[in-house]
């Protein structure tokens, strides 16, 4: 198995474009935000060229996240024989960021495709090997949900995902019956942590169970660190972050605030287990959205991920209580969150 981490949107886009350009048989993409404004990274042009060359091109994008994709581009892409489907379910989004080329190499993580994100710090990974089939299986289930009919793609829904014992495990959510799958996996791993927990996320709106698990970890002597952007990309997210940072800081959790916009989603536990995925630390990622991540125990992968996180921490500031003072908006936001918790059972 080969793997690689990409720590900015541009680095990931370069690798993804290169993989697409080399496609011989198939290209599967499932993306939350995929729009046609990245001029130097013209994904749609190269996808059209590949479709014209006979490569099977299947694309799923979220109807809300990719709202700015132009009708002209949609029509042009479809005219080449590529299939473009929209995921549109009330209160649910496909938040995955997946690319699979020739059923041989997969990309996943936090990287969307929009010029807004060009300079963001993010985290995407690519890998080869048997786990690629699991990623295709996740794509195939979304494809069915969106009305896709290609029998060759649909056949991957039932193929065995992890064919052999491996240091990597794919974790994805498709249906509401799998609502708690991420909660179970996180809870199980966090509860057995003995030395350290490091979490990276752009948004931090933890559910009550997660606050409790992290607090219990602190009480048994585990060092808990969370890395977030110092300023999120939206005022509401930013104020929500600080509301929960302040609350959890009082429980003994240490927060690092990255000075640039950080959109990565990752975790390392005890230096022996890592995770990279699309899921944020918020109720919708944990309970409703379609998400995709990889948990791994491979020593080299964990060392590489730890180095990346440590580099981010070195250019961050440590949160101190005087950095946050509640204003009227925060009280209103806290009330809205409490109401949402009671309605949606977060």
Secondary structure as UniProt FT lines:
FT   STRAND          3..8
FT   HELIX           9..21
FT   STRAND          26..31
FT   TURN            39..40
FT   HELIX           43..52
FT   TURN            53..54
FT   STRAND          56..62
FT   TURN            63..68
FT   HELIX           71..79
FT   TURN            80..81
FT   STRAND          83..87
FT   TURN            90..91
FT   STRAND          97..101
FT   TURN            102..104
FT   STRAND          105..109
FT   HELIX           115..117
FT   TURN            118..119
FT   STRAND          121..128
FT   HELIX           131..145
FT   TURN            146..147
FT   HELIX           151..154
FT   HELIX           155..158
FT   STRAND          168..173
FT   HELIX           176..178
FT   TURN            179..180
FT   HELIX           181..191
FT   STRAND          196..200
FT   HELIX           208..219
FT   TURN            220..221
FT   STRAND          223..229
FT   HELIX           235..249
FT   TURN            250..252
FT   STRAND          254..258
FT   STRAND          266..269
FT   TURN            270..272
FT   STRAND          273..277
FT   HELIX           283..287
FT   STRAND          290..296
FT   HELIX           299..314
FT   STRAND          316..318
FT   HELIX           321..323
FT   HELIX           328..344
//
